[in-house]
């Protein structure tokens, strides 16, 4: 089994979860319901869902005024790309 065979499904799932959680939290915010904690959103992003989380931010216009998210998510994506390149032996 190749590393990519394991990493690709994991990353797709993590990013889908990140995207969906951003949408869910936005809907909860609009309806003044219990919210998903920011540390949960960050946890999903750190564990590989940063791209999906960033896309969710853009699509749902959620957390776009929070500097930690607007700067942190792209930075986290860069770190993930570097780590992925290292794991795949590119660098």
N, CA, C and O atoms as a CHARMM CRD file, in Angstrom:
* protein
*
  364
    1    1 UNK  N      0.84700  -1.19000   0.00000 PROA 1      0.00000
    2    1 UNK  CA     0.00000   0.00000   0.00000 PROA 1      0.00000
    3    1 UNK  C      0.88700   1.24500   0.00000 PROA 1      0.00000
    4    1 UNK  O      1.77400   1.38500   0.84100 PROA 1      0.00000
    5    2 UNK  N      0.65000   2.10400  -0.90600 PROA 2      0.00000
    6    2 UNK  CA     1.41700   3.33600  -1.06400 PROA 2      0.00000
    7    2 UNK  C      0.95000   4.39800  -0.06800 PROA 2      0.00000
    8    2 UNK  O     -0.20800   4.39200   0.35000 PROA 2      0.00000
    9    3 UNK  N      1.84300   5.30200   0.30800 PROA 3      0.00000
   10    3 UNK  CA     1.48000   6.38100   1.24200 PROA 3      0.00000
   11    3 UNK  C      0.32700   7.21900   0.71500 PROA 3      0.00000
   12    3 UNK  O     -0.54300   7.63700   1.47800 PROA 3      0.00000
   13    4 UNK  N      0.32000   7.45800  -0.56600 PROA 4      0.00000
   14    4 UNK  CA    -0.73300   8.27800  -1.16900 PROA 4      0.00000
   15    4 UNK  C     -2.09600   7.59700  -1.07000 PROA 4      0.00000
   16    4 UNK  O     -3.12200   8.27100  -0.98600 PROA 4      0.00000
   17    5 UNK  N     -2.11100   6.25700  -1.08000 PROA 5      0.00000
   18    5 UNK  CA    -3.36900   5.52300  -0.94600 PROA 5      0.00000
   19    5 UNK  C     -4.01800   5.75500   0.41400 PROA 5      0.00000
   20    5 UNK  O     -5.23800   5.66200   0.54600 PROA 5      0.00000
   21    6 UNK  N     -3.22100   6.05100   1.40500 PROA 6      0.00000
   22    6 UNK  CA    -3.73500   6.32300   2.75300 PROA 6      0.00000
   23    6 UNK  C     -4.00000   7.81700   2.93400 PROA 6      0.00000
   24    6 UNK  O     -5.02800   8.21100   3.48400 PROA 6      0.00000
   25    7 UNK  N     -3.06800   8.63800   2.47000 PROA 7      0.00000
   26    7 UNK  CA    -3.17300  10.08500   2.68000 PROA 7      0.00000
   27    7 UNK  C     -4.33000  10.72800   1.93200 PROA 7      0.00000
   28    7 UNK  O     -5.02300  11.58500   2.48000 PROA 7      0.00000
   29    8 UNK  N     -4.54300  10.32800   0.69900 PROA 8      0.00000
   30    8 UNK  CA    -5.57200  10.97200  -0.11500 PROA 8      0.00000
   31    8 UNK  C     -6.97900  10.82700   0.47200 PROA 8      0.00000
   32    8 UNK  O     -7.67200  11.83400   0.61400 PROA 8      0.00000
   33    9 UNK  N     -7.42900   9.61900   0.81900 PROA 9      0.00000
   34    9 UNK  CA    -8.76700   9.51500   1.42900 PROA 9      0.00000
   35    9 UNK  C     -8.85700  10.26200   2.76400 PROA 9      0.00000
   36    9 UNK  O     -9.87900  10.87500   3.07400 PROA 9      0.00000
   37   10 UNK  N     -7.78000  10.20500   3.54700 PROA 10     0.00000
   38   10 UNK  CA    -7.77200  10.91800   4.82200 PROA 10     0.00000
   39   10 UNK  C     -7.93600  12.42000   4.60700 PROA 10     0.00000
   40   10 UNK  O     -8.77100  13.05500   5.25100 PROA 10     0.00000
   41   11 UNK  N     -7.14400  12.98300   3.70800 PROA 11     0.00000
   42   11 UNK  CA    -7.19900  14.42300   3.46300 PROA 11     0.00000
   43   11 UNK  C     -8.53100  14.84800   2.85600 PROA 11     0.00000
   44   11 UNK  O     -9.06100  15.90400   3.20100 PROA 11     0.00000
   45   12 UNK  N     -9.06800  14.04300   1.96500 PROA 12     0.00000
   46   12 UNK  CA   -10.38300  14.35700   1.38800 PROA 12     0.00000
   47   12 UNK  C    -11.45600  14.37900   2.46800 PROA 12     0.00000
   48   12 UNK  O    -12.30900  15.26600   2.48600 PROA 12     0.00000
   49   13 UNK  N    -11.41300  13.40700   3.36100 PROA 13     0.00000
   50   13 UNK  CA   -12.39200  13.34300   4.44600 PROA 13     0.00000
   51   13 UNK  C    -12.22400  14.51600   5.40900 PROA 13     0.00000
   52   13 UNK  O    -13.20700  15.14900   5.79400 PROA 13     0.00000
   53   14 UNK  N    -10.98400  14.80600   5.79700 PROA 14     0.00000
   54   14 UNK  CA   -10.72400  15.91300   6.72900 PROA 14     0.00000
   55   14 UNK  C    -11.18800  17.23900   6.13600 PROA 14     0.00000
   56   14 UNK  O    -11.76500  18.06800   6.84000 PROA 14     0.00000
   57   15 UNK  N    -10.94000  17.43900   4.85100 PROA 15     0.00000
   58   15 UNK  CA   -11.33300  18.69400   4.21400 PROA 15     0.00000
   59   15 UNK  C    -12.83800  18.79500   4.01600 PROA 15     0.00000
   60   15 UNK  O    -13.40200  19.88400   4.11500 PROA 15     0.00000
   61   16 UNK  N    -13.48300  17.69000   3.74100 PROA 16     0.00000
   62   16 UNK  CA   -14.94200  17.68900   3.64900 PROA 16     0.00000
   63   16 UNK  C    -15.55600  18.03600   5.00600 PROA 16     0.00000
   64   16 UNK  O    -16.50400  18.81800   5.08000 PROA 16     0.00000
   65   17 UNK  N    -15.01800  17.45900   6.06600 PROA 17     0.00000
   66   17 UNK  CA   -15.50400  17.75700   7.41100 PROA 17     0.00000
   67   17 UNK  C    -15.27300  19.23300   7.73700 PROA 17     0.00000
   68   17 UNK  O    -16.16100  19.88800   8.28100 PROA 17     0.00000
   69   18 UNK  N    -14.08700  19.76500   7.41100 PROA 18     0.00000
   70   18 UNK  CA   -13.79600  21.17200   7.65400 PROA 18     0.00000
   71   18 UNK  C    -14.77200  22.08700   6.93300 PROA 18     0.00000
   72   18 UNK  O    -15.25200  23.06900   7.49900 PROA 18     0.00000
   73   19 UNK  N    -15.06000  21.75900   5.68100 PROA 19     0.00000
   74   19 UNK  CA   -16.00400  22.55100   4.88400 PROA 19     0.00000
   75   19 UNK  C    -17.39900  22.49900   5.49700 PROA 19     0.00000
   76   19 UNK  O    -18.04400  23.53200   5.67800 PROA 19     0.00000
   77   20 UNK  N    -17.85900  21.29300   5.81500 PROA 20     0.00000
   78   20 UNK  CA   -19.20400  21.12700   6.36500 PROA 20     0.00000
   79   20 UNK  C    -19.36000  21.79300   7.73400 PROA 20     0.00000
   80   20 UNK  O    -20.40500  22.37100   8.03100 PROA 20     0.00000
   81   21 UNK  N    -18.32600  21.71000   8.55900 PROA 21     0.00000
   82   21 UNK  CA   -18.40900  22.32400   9.88400 PROA 21     0.00000
   83   21 UNK  C    -18.47300  23.84600   9.79000 PROA 21     0.00000
   84   21 UNK  O    -19.14300  24.48500  10.60200 PROA 21     0.00000
   85   22 UNK  N    -17.78800  24.43100   8.81800 PROA 22     0.00000
   86   22 UNK  CA   -17.88800  25.88700   8.63200 PROA 22     0.00000
   87   22 UNK  C    -19.31100  26.26400   8.24300 PROA 22     0.00000
   88   22 UNK  O    -19.85700  27.24400   8.74800 PROA 22     0.00000
   89   23 UNK  N    -19.90600  25.49400   7.35400 PROA 23     0.00000
   90   23 UNK  CA   -21.28600  25.75700   6.94600 PROA 23     0.00000
   91   23 UNK  C    -22.26100  25.55600   8.09300 PROA 23     0.00000
   92   23 UNK  O    -23.18000  26.35300   8.28000 PROA 23     0.00000
   93   24 UNK  N    -22.06400  24.49700   8.85900 PROA 24     0.00000
   94   24 UNK  CA   -22.93800  24.21700   9.99800 PROA 24     0.00000
   95   24 UNK  C    -22.83500  25.30800  11.05100 PROA 24     0.00000
   96   24 UNK  O    -23.84700  25.74500  11.59900 PROA 24     0.00000
   97   25 UNK  N    -21.60800  25.74900  11.33500 PROA 25     0.00000
   98   25 UNK  CA   -21.43800  26.80300  12.34000 PROA 25     0.00000
   99   25 UNK  C    -22.04600  28.12000  11.87000 PROA 25     0.00000
  100   25 UNK  O    -22.60300  28.86700  12.67400 PROA 25     0.00000
  101   26 UNK  N    -21.94400  28.40700  10.58700 PROA 26     0.00000
  102   26 UNK  CA   -22.55900  29.62400  10.04400 PROA 26     0.00000
  103   26 UNK  C    -24.07500  29.56600  10.19400 PROA 26     0.00000
  104   26 UNK  O    -24.70200  30.54800  10.59000 PROA 26     0.00000
  105   27 UNK  N    -24.65800  28.42100   9.87900 PROA 27     0.00000
  106   27 UNK  CA   -26.10300  28.27500  10.01300 PROA 27     0.00000
  107   27 UNK  C    -26.53600  28.42300  11.47400 PROA 27     0.00000
  108   27 UNK  O    -27.55300  29.05100  11.77000 PROA 27     0.00000
  109   28 UNK  N    -25.76100  27.84300  12.37000 PROA 28     0.00000
  110   28 UNK  CA   -26.07100  27.95900  13.80100 PROA 28     0.00000
  111   28 UNK  C    -25.94200  29.41600  14.25900 PROA 28     0.00000
  112   28 UNK  O    -26.72300  29.87100  15.09500 PROA 28     0.00000
  113   29 UNK  N    -24.97600  30.14000  13.72500 PROA 29     0.00000
  114   29 UNK  CA   -24.80000  31.54400  14.08400 PROA 29     0.00000
  115   29 UNK  C    -26.00400  32.36900  13.63200 PROA 29     0.00000
  116   29 UNK  O    -26.50200  33.22100  14.36900 PROA 29     0.00000
  117   30 UNK  N    -26.45600  32.10500  12.42500 PROA 30     0.00000
  118   30 UNK  CA   -27.62000  32.83900  11.90100 PROA 30     0.00000
  119   30 UNK  C    -28.87500  32.56000  12.71200 PROA 30     0.00000
  120   30 UNK  O    -29.70400  33.45000  12.90400 PROA 30     0.00000
  121   31 UNK  N    -29.01900  31.32100  13.19300 PROA 31     0.00000
  122   31 UNK  CA   -30.21300  30.93100  13.93900 PROA 31     0.00000
  123   31 UNK  C    -30.05900  31.11500  15.44800 PROA 31     0.00000
  124   31 UNK  O    -30.91800  30.69100  16.22100 PROA 31     0.00000
  125   32 UNK  N    -28.96900  31.74500  15.86000 PROA 32     0.00000
  126   32 UNK  CA   -28.67900  32.00700  17.27300 PROA 32     0.00000
  127   32 UNK  C    -28.77900  30.74200  18.11500 PROA 32     0.00000
  128   32 UNK  O    -29.40300  30.72800  19.17600 PROA 32     0.00000
  129   33 UNK  N    -28.14800  29.67500  17.61400 PROA 33     0.00000
  130   33 UNK  CA   -28.11000  28.39600  18.30800 PROA 33     0.00000
  131   33 UNK  C    -26.72000  28.16700  18.89100 PROA 33     0.00000
  132   33 UNK  O    -25.79800  28.95600  18.68600 PROA 33     0.00000
  133   34 UNK  N    -26.60000  27.05800  19.62700 PROA 34     0.00000
  134   34 UNK  CA   -25.30900  26.64200  20.15900 PROA 34     0.00000
  135   34 UNK  C    -24.31500  26.53900  19.01500 PROA 34     0.00000
  136   34 UNK  O    -24.63300  26.00500  17.95300 PROA 34     0.00000
  137   35 UNK  N    -23.09700  27.05800  19.23600 PROA 35     0.00000
  138   35 UNK  CA   -22.08500  27.14100  18.18600 PROA 35     0.00000
  139   35 UNK  C    -21.01100  26.08500  18.34400 PROA 35     0.00000
  140   35 UNK  O    -20.80200  25.54900  19.43200 PROA 35     0.00000
  141   36 UNK  N    -20.34600  25.79800  17.26500 PROA 36     0.00000
  142   36 UNK  CA   -19.19000  24.91200  17.28400 PROA 36     0.00000
  143   36 UNK  C    -18.01100  25.73000  17.81000 PROA 36     0.00000
  144   36 UNK  O    -17.71700  26.79600  17.26900 PROA 36     0.00000
  145   37 UNK  N    -17.33300  25.25300  18.85100 PROA 37     0.00000
  146   37 UNK  CA   -16.20200  26.01800  19.40200 PROA 37     0.00000
  147   37 UNK  C    -15.10400  26.24800  18.35100 PROA 37     0.00000
  148   37 UNK  O    -14.84600  25.39100  17.50700 PROA 37     0.00000
  149   38 UNK  N    -14.47200  27.41400  18.42400 PROA 38     0.00000
  150   38 UNK  CA   -13.40100  27.72400  17.47900 PROA 38     0.00000
  151   38 UNK  C    -12.26900  26.71200  17.58000 PROA 38     0.00000
  152   38 UNK  O    -11.63200  26.39600  16.57500 PROA 38     0.00000
  153   39 UNK  N    -12.01400  26.20800  18.76100 PROA 39     0.00000
  154   39 UNK  CA   -10.92600  25.23200  18.88900 PROA 39     0.00000
  155   39 UNK  C    -11.25400  23.93900  18.13000 PROA 39     0.00000
  156   39 UNK  O    -10.34500  23.25000  17.66700 PROA 39     0.00000
  157   40 UNK  N    -12.52500  23.61300  18.00200 PROA 40     0.00000
  158   40 UNK  CA   -12.91500  22.45300  17.20100 PROA 40     0.00000
  159   40 UNK  C    -12.66100  22.72700  15.72400 PROA 40     0.00000
  160   40 UNK  O    -12.14000  21.87100  15.00900 PROA 40     0.00000
  161   41 UNK  N    -13.03200  23.92900  15.26600 PROA 41     0.00000
  162   41 UNK  CA   -12.78200  24.30500  13.87300 PROA 41     0.00000
  163   41 UNK  C    -11.28200  24.28200  13.57300 PROA 41     0.00000
  164   41 UNK  O    -10.85500  23.80300  12.52300 PROA 41     0.00000
  165   42 UNK  N    -10.49600  24.80400  14.50600 PROA 42     0.00000
  166   42 UNK  CA    -9.04300  24.79700  14.33800 PROA 42     0.00000
  167   42 UNK  C     -8.48800  23.37700  14.38700 PROA 42     0.00000
  168   42 UNK  O     -7.57900  23.03300  13.63100 PROA 42     0.00000
  169   43 UNK  N     -9.03500  22.55800  15.27400 PROA 43     0.00000
  170   43 UNK  CA    -8.57100  21.17400  15.37500 PROA 43     0.00000
  171   43 UNK  C     -8.75800  20.41600  14.07700 PROA 43     0.00000
  172   43 UNK  O     -7.87100  19.68100  13.64300 PROA 43     0.00000
  173   44 UNK  N     -9.90300  20.59400  13.46400 PROA 44     0.00000
  174   44 UNK  CA   -10.16900  19.95000  12.17600 PROA 44     0.00000
  175   44 UNK  C     -9.17400  20.44200  11.12900 PROA 44     0.00000
  176   44 UNK  O     -8.63400  19.65600  10.35000 PROA 44     0.00000
  177   45 UNK  N     -8.94300  21.74700  11.12400 PROA 45     0.00000
  178   45 UNK  CA    -8.00700  22.33000  10.14900 PROA 45     0.00000
  179   45 UNK  C     -6.58900  21.82100  10.37800 PROA 45     0.00000
  180   45 UNK  O     -5.89400  21.47700   9.42200 PROA 45     0.00000
  181   46 UNK  N     -6.15700  21.77200  11.62500 PROA 46     0.00000
  182   46 UNK  CA    -4.79900  21.32500  11.93700 PROA 46     0.00000
  183   46 UNK  C     -4.60600  19.86200  11.56000 PROA 46     0.00000
  184   46 UNK  O     -3.52500  19.46600  11.12300 PROA 46     0.00000
  185   47 UNK  N     -5.64300  19.06800  11.72600 PROA 47     0.00000
  186   47 UNK  CA    -5.54300  17.63600  11.41600 PROA 47     0.00000
  187   47 UNK  C     -5.67600  17.33600   9.92700 PROA 47     0.00000
  188   47 UNK  O     -5.82000  16.17400   9.54700 PROA 47     0.00000
  189   48 UNK  N     -5.63100  18.35900   9.08000 PROA 48     0.00000
  190   48 UNK  CA    -5.61500  18.13900   7.63600 PROA 48     0.00000
  191   48 UNK  C     -6.75500  18.77300   6.87500 PROA 48     0.00000
  192   48 UNK  O     -6.80400  18.66000   5.65000 PROA 48     0.00000
  193   49 UNK  N     -7.67600  19.43700   7.55500 PROA 49     0.00000
  194   49 UNK  CA    -8.83900  20.00500   6.89100 PROA 49     0.00000
  195   49 UNK  C     -8.76200  21.49300   6.62000 PROA 49     0.00000
  196   49 UNK  O     -9.79700  22.15000   6.50200 PROA 49     0.00000
  197   50 UNK  N     -7.56500  22.03700   6.51900 PROA 50     0.00000
  198   50 UNK  CA    -7.41600  23.48400   6.34300 PROA 50     0.00000
  199   50 UNK  C     -7.95600  23.98100   5.00700 PROA 50     0.00000
  200   50 UNK  O     -8.55900  25.05200   4.94700 PROA 50     0.00000
  201   51 UNK  N     -7.74900  23.22900   3.94800 PROA 51     0.00000
  202   51 UNK  CA    -8.23100  23.65500   2.63000 PROA 51     0.00000
  203   51 UNK  C     -9.76500  23.69400   2.63000 PROA 51     0.00000
  204   51 UNK  O    -10.36400  24.66600   2.17100 PROA 51     0.00000
  205   52 UNK  N    -10.38300  22.64800   3.14100 PROA 52     0.00000
  206   52 UNK  CA   -11.84600  22.60900   3.22200 PROA 52     0.00000
  207   52 UNK  C    -12.39100  23.69400   4.12500 PROA 52     0.00000
  208   52 UNK  O    -13.42600  24.29200   3.83400 PROA 52     0.00000
  209   53 UNK  N    -11.69200  23.95000   5.22700 PROA 53     0.00000
  210   53 UNK  CA   -12.12200  25.01100   6.13900 PROA 53     0.00000
  211   53 UNK  C    -12.04000  26.37300   5.46900 PROA 53     0.00000
  212   53 UNK  O    -12.94000  27.20000   5.61500 PROA 53     0.00000
  213   54 UNK  N    -10.95300  26.60400   4.73100 PROA 54     0.00000
  214   54 UNK  CA   -10.80300  27.88200   4.03000 PROA 54     0.00000
  215   54 UNK  C    -11.87300  28.03400   2.94700 PROA 54     0.00000
  216   54 UNK  O    -12.44900  29.11000   2.78700 PROA 54     0.00000
  217   55 UNK  N    -12.13200  26.97700   2.22100 PROA 55     0.00000
  218   55 UNK  CA   -13.20100  27.03000   1.21100 PROA 55     0.00000
  219   55 UNK  C    -14.55500  27.29000   1.87500 PROA 55     0.00000
  220   55 UNK  O    -15.37000  28.05300   1.35700 PROA 55     0.00000
  221   56 UNK  N    -14.78600  26.65500   3.01800 PROA 56     0.00000
  222   56 UNK  CA   -16.01800  26.89000   3.77000 PROA 56     0.00000
  223   56 UNK  C    -16.13100  28.33300   4.23200 PROA 56     0.00000
  224   56 UNK  O    -17.21300  28.92000   4.21300 PROA 56     0.00000
  225   57 UNK  N    -15.00400  28.90100   4.64800 PROA 57     0.00000
  226   57 UNK  CA   -15.00600  30.30700   5.04800 PROA 57     0.00000
  227   57 UNK  C    -15.45200  31.18700   3.88400 PROA 57     0.00000
  228   57 UNK  O    -16.25700  32.10200   4.06000 PROA 57     0.00000
  229   58 UNK  N    -14.92600  30.90400   2.70200 PROA 58     0.00000
  230   58 UNK  CA   -15.24100  31.71900   1.52900 PROA 58     0.00000
  231   58 UNK  C    -16.68300  31.50100   1.06200 PROA 58     0.00000
  232   58 UNK  O    -17.40900  32.46400   0.81500 PROA 58     0.00000
  233   59 UNK  N    -17.09300  30.24700   0.94300 PROA 59     0.00000
  234   59 UNK  CA   -18.42100  29.92400   0.42600 PROA 59     0.00000
  235   59 UNK  C    -19.52000  30.42500   1.35400 PROA 59     0.00000
  236   59 UNK  O    -20.50500  31.01300   0.90800 PROA 59     0.00000
  237   60 UNK  N    -19.33800  30.18300   2.66400 PROA 60     0.00000
  238   60 UNK  CA   -20.38000  30.53500   3.62800 PROA 60     0.00000
  239   60 UNK  C    -20.18100  31.92200   4.24200 PROA 60     0.00000
  240   60 UNK  O    -20.98000  32.35900   5.07000 PROA 60     0.00000
  241   61 UNK  N    -19.11300  32.61000   3.83200 PROA 61     0.00000
  242   61 UNK  CA   -18.76700  33.92500   4.39300 PROA 61     0.00000
  243   61 UNK  C    -18.77200  33.86100   5.91900 PROA 61     0.00000
  244   61 UNK  O    -19.45300  34.62900   6.59900 PROA 61     0.00000
  245   62 UNK  N    -17.98900  32.92200   6.42200 PROA 62     0.00000
  246   62 UNK  CA   -17.94800  32.66900   7.85600 PROA 62     0.00000
  247   62 UNK  C    -16.52700  32.82500   8.37900 PROA 62     0.00000
  248   62 UNK  O    -15.58100  32.30900   7.78300 PROA 62     0.00000
  249   63 UNK  N    -16.37900  33.52500   9.47400 PROA 63     0.00000
  250   63 UNK  CA   -15.09200  33.78400  10.13100 PROA 63     0.00000
  251   63 UNK  C    -14.17200  34.63400   9.26500 PROA 63     0.00000
  252   63 UNK  O    -12.95900  34.64000   9.47300 PROA 63     0.00000
  253   64 UNK  N    -14.72800  35.34300   8.30800 PROA 64     0.00000
  254   64 UNK  CA   -13.89900  36.13600   7.39500 PROA 64     0.00000
  255   64 UNK  C    -13.43000  37.45400   8.00500 PROA 64     0.00000
  256   64 UNK  O    -12.57000  38.12700   7.43700 PROA 64     0.00000
  257   65 UNK  N    -13.98200  37.82400   9.14200 PROA 65     0.00000
  258   65 UNK  CA   -13.53300  39.04500   9.81900 PROA 65     0.00000
  259   65 UNK  C    -12.59100  38.73200  10.97400 PROA 65     0.00000
  260   65 UNK  O    -12.10800  39.63500  11.65600 PROA 65     0.00000
  261   66 UNK  N    -12.33700  37.45600  11.18400 PROA 66     0.00000
  262   66 UNK  CA   -11.43700  37.02700  12.25500 PROA 66     0.00000
  263   66 UNK  C    -10.03700  36.86900  11.68200 PROA 66     0.00000
  264   66 UNK  O     -9.77100  35.95100  10.90600 PROA 66     0.00000
  265   67 UNK  N     -9.15700  37.76300  12.06800 PROA 67     0.00000
  266   67 UNK  CA    -7.80200  37.76900  11.52400 PROA 67     0.00000
  267   67 UNK  C     -7.08600  36.43200  11.74000 PROA 67     0.00000
  268   67 UNK  O     -6.32100  35.98100  10.88700 PROA 67     0.00000
  269   68 UNK  N     -7.34400  35.81100  12.88200 PROA 68     0.00000
  270   68 UNK  CA    -6.70200  34.52200  13.15100 PROA 68     0.00000
  271   68 UNK  C     -7.06500  33.49400  12.08200 PROA 68     0.00000
  272   68 UNK  O     -6.23600  32.66200  11.71200 PROA 68     0.00000
  273   69 UNK  N     -8.28900  33.54700  11.59200 PROA 69     0.00000
  274   69 UNK  CA    -8.72800  32.60200  10.56400 PROA 69     0.00000
  275   69 UNK  C     -8.26100  33.03000   9.17600 PROA 69     0.00000
  276   69 UNK  O     -7.79800  32.19400   8.39900 PROA 69     0.00000
  277   70 UNK  N     -8.37300  34.31400   8.85500 PROA 70     0.00000
  278   70 UNK  CA    -8.02500  34.76600   7.50500 PROA 70     0.00000
  279   70 UNK  C     -6.52000  34.67000   7.23000 PROA 70     0.00000
  280   70 UNK  O     -6.10500  34.51300   6.08200 PROA 70     0.00000
  281   71 UNK  N     -5.71400  34.76400   8.27500 PROA 71     0.00000
  282   71 UNK  CA    -4.27000  34.62800   8.11600 PROA 71     0.00000
  283   71 UNK  C     -3.83200  33.19900   8.44600 PROA 71     0.00000
  284   71 UNK  O     -2.98000  32.62500   7.76800 PROA 71     0.00000
  285   72 UNK  N     -4.42200  32.64800   9.48400 PROA 72     0.00000
  286   72 UNK  CA    -4.00700  31.33700   9.97300 PROA 72     0.00000
  287   72 UNK  C     -4.29800  30.18900   9.02800 PROA 72     0.00000
  288   72 UNK  O     -3.46000  29.30200   8.86400 PROA 72     0.00000
  289   73 UNK  N     -5.46000  30.18400   8.40500 PROA 73     0.00000
  290   73 UNK  CA    -5.80400  29.07700   7.50600 PROA 73     0.00000
  291   73 UNK  C     -4.85800  28.99200   6.30500 PROA 73     0.00000
  292   73 UNK  O     -4.34600  27.91000   6.01900 PROA 73     0.00000
  293   74 UNK  N     -4.61000  30.09800   5.59300 PROA 74     0.00000
  294   74 UNK  CA    -3.65000  30.00000   4.48400 PROA 74     0.00000
  295   74 UNK  C     -2.25200  29.57800   4.95300 PROA 74     0.00000
  296   74 UNK  O     -1.57100  28.81400   4.26900 PROA 74     0.00000
  297   75 UNK  N     -1.83100  30.07100   6.10700 PROA 75     0.00000
  298   75 UNK  CA    -0.52600  29.68100   6.64400 PROA 75     0.00000
  299   75 UNK  C     -0.50100  28.18800   6.96500 PROA 75     0.00000
  300   75 UNK  O      0.48500  27.50200   6.69700 PROA 75     0.00000
  301   76 UNK  N     -1.57500  27.70500   7.52900 PROA 76     0.00000
  302   76 UNK  CA    -1.67900  26.28300   7.84200 PROA 76     0.00000
  303   76 UNK  C     -1.65300  25.43200   6.56900 PROA 76     0.00000
  304   76 UNK  O     -1.07300  24.34700   6.55900 PROA 76     0.00000
  305   77 UNK  N     -2.26900  25.91700   5.51400 PROA 77     0.00000
  306   77 UNK  CA    -2.24300  25.20200   4.23500 PROA 77     0.00000
  307   77 UNK  C     -0.81300  25.10000   3.71400 PROA 77     0.00000
  308   77 UNK  O     -0.40600  24.04500   3.22700 PROA 77     0.00000
  309   78 UNK  N     -0.05800  26.17200   3.81000 PROA 78     0.00000
  310   78 UNK  CA     1.34500  26.15200   3.37400 PROA 78     0.00000
  311   78 UNK  C      2.13000  25.12300   4.19400 PROA 78     0.00000
  312   78 UNK  O      2.91700  24.35600   3.64000 PROA 78     0.00000
  313   79 UNK  N      1.91600  25.10900   5.50200 PROA 79     0.00000
  314   79 UNK  CA     2.60300  24.13200   6.35300 PROA 79     0.00000
  315   79 UNK  C      2.20500  22.69800   5.99100 PROA 79     0.00000
  316   79 UNK  O      3.03900  21.79300   6.00800 PROA 79     0.00000
  317   80 UNK  N      0.93200  22.50300   5.66600 PROA 80     0.00000
  318   80 UNK  CA     0.47600  21.17100   5.26200 PROA 80     0.00000
  319   80 UNK  C      1.11000  20.74600   3.93600 PROA 80     0.00000
  320   80 UNK  O      1.47800  19.58300   3.76900 PROA 80     0.00000
  321   81 UNK  N      1.23600  21.67000   3.00800 PROA 81     0.00000
  322   81 UNK  CA     1.86500  21.35300   1.72000 PROA 81     0.00000
  323   81 UNK  C      3.32100  20.95400   1.92400 PROA 81     0.00000
  324   81 UNK  O      3.80100  20.00500   1.30500 PROA 81     0.00000
  325   82 UNK  N      4.02300  21.67600   2.79000 PROA 82     0.00000
  326   82 UNK  CA     5.42300  21.34500   3.08100 PROA 82     0.00000
  327   82 UNK  C      5.52400  19.96400   3.73300 PROA 82     0.00000
  328   82 UNK  O      6.37900  19.15900   3.36400 PROA 82     0.00000
  329   83 UNK  N      4.64900  19.69600   4.70100 PROA 83     0.00000
  330   83 UNK  CA     4.66400  18.39800   5.38400 PROA 83     0.00000
  331   83 UNK  C      4.31900  17.27100   4.40700 PROA 83     0.00000
  332   83 UNK  O      4.93700  16.20700   4.44100 PROA 83     0.00000
  333   84 UNK  N      3.35100  17.49900   3.55300 PROA 84     0.00000
  334   84 UNK  CA     2.95700  16.48900   2.56500 PROA 84     0.00000
  335   84 UNK  C      4.10000  16.21300   1.59000 PROA 84     0.00000
  336   84 UNK  O      4.38000  15.06100   1.25900 PROA 84     0.00000
  337   85 UNK  N      4.75400  17.27600   1.13600 PROA 85     0.00000
  338   85 UNK  CA     5.89400  17.11200   0.21800 PROA 85     0.00000
  339   85 UNK  C      7.01100  16.32400   0.89300 PROA 85     0.00000
  340   85 UNK  O      7.66000  15.49000   0.26300 PROA 85     0.00000
  341   86 UNK  N      7.22700  16.59100   2.16500 PROA 86     0.00000
  342   86 UNK  CA     8.25400  15.85800   2.91600 PROA 86     0.00000
  343   86 UNK  C      7.87500  14.37900   3.04500 PROA 86     0.00000
  344   86 UNK  O      8.71100  13.50100   2.83000 PROA 86     0.00000
  345   87 UNK  N      6.62500  14.10800   3.39300 PROA 87     0.00000
  346   87 UNK  CA     6.17300  12.72400   3.54900 PROA 87     0.00000
  347   87 UNK  C      6.24400  11.93600   2.23800 PROA 87     0.00000
  348   87 UNK  O      6.52000  10.73600   2.23600 PROA 87     0.00000
  349   88 UNK  N      5.99500  12.61600   1.14700 PROA 88     0.00000
  350   88 UNK  CA     6.03400  11.94700  -0.16700 PROA 88     0.00000
  351   88 UNK  C      7.43300  11.90900  -0.76500 PROA 88     0.00000
  352   88 UNK  O      7.63700  11.36200  -1.84800 PROA 88     0.00000
  353   89 UNK  N      8.40400  12.49700  -0.05000 PROA 89     0.00000
  354   89 UNK  CA     9.78400  12.45000  -0.51400 PROA 89     0.00000
  355   89 UNK  C     10.12800  13.45100  -1.58500 PROA 89     0.00000
  356   89 UNK  O     11.15200  13.31200  -2.25200 PROA 89     0.00000
  357   90 UNK  N      9.29700  14.45500  -1.76600 PROA 90     0.00000
  358   90 UNK  CA     9.55300  15.48200  -2.77500 PROA 90     0.00000
  359   90 UNK  C     10.66100  16.42900  -2.29400 PROA 90     0.00000
  360   90 UNK  O     11.48700  16.89100  -3.08100 PROA 90     0.00000
  361   91 UNK  N     10.65800  16.70200  -1.00500 PROA 91     0.00000
  362   91 UNK  CA    11.71600  17.56700  -0.44200 PROA 91     0.00000
  363   91 UNK  C     12.45100  16.83600   0.65700 PROA 91     0.00000
  364   91 UNK  O     13.37400  17.38800   1.25600 PROA 91     0.00000
